[in-house]
Amino acid sequence: MSFYKPDLGANPDDPFARDVDGKLVRRSYWLDMSDRSLVLAMTAGVGHALTASEKRAHLDDIGRSHLVDQVCTQEILPPEEN
């Protein structure tokens, strides 16, 4: 899994911070959120800048993989005109 690696020098309290073993430091921050709050945090809040794969890895890690479709929306492009 490719987890998001925040700049802890700029923001030492980043909710995506992980320890040397790759474990989420502020796990309770995420586990205390309702599904609806988590979707908002990942789409319009602290997680909006993450890539889809980073969001997916994070959701899998916190046991909320059922929210992947709501958080990682796929962009549907119209067909190209010839």
Rosetta blueprint (number, residue, H / E / L):
1 M L
2 S L
3 F L
4 Y L
5 K L
6 P L
7 D L
8 L L
9 G L
10 A L
11 N L
12 P L
13 D L
14 D L
15 P L
16 F L
17 A L
18 R E
19 D L
20 V L
21 D L
22 G L
23 K L
24 L E
25 V L
26 R L
27 R H
28 S H
29 Y H
30 W H
31 L H
32 D L
33 M L
34 S L
35 D H
36 R H
37 S H
38 L H
39 V H
40 L H
41 A H
42 M H
43 T H
44 A L
45 G L
46 V L
47 G L
48 H L
49 A L
50 L L
51 T L
52 A H
53 S H
54 E H
55 K H
56 R H
57 A H
58 H H
59 L H
60 D H
61 D H
62 I L
63 G L
64 R L
65 S H
66 H H
67 L H
68 V H
69 D H
70 Q H
71 V H
72 C L
73 T L
74 Q L
75 E L
76 I L
77 L L
78 P L
79 P L
80 E L
81 E L
82 N L
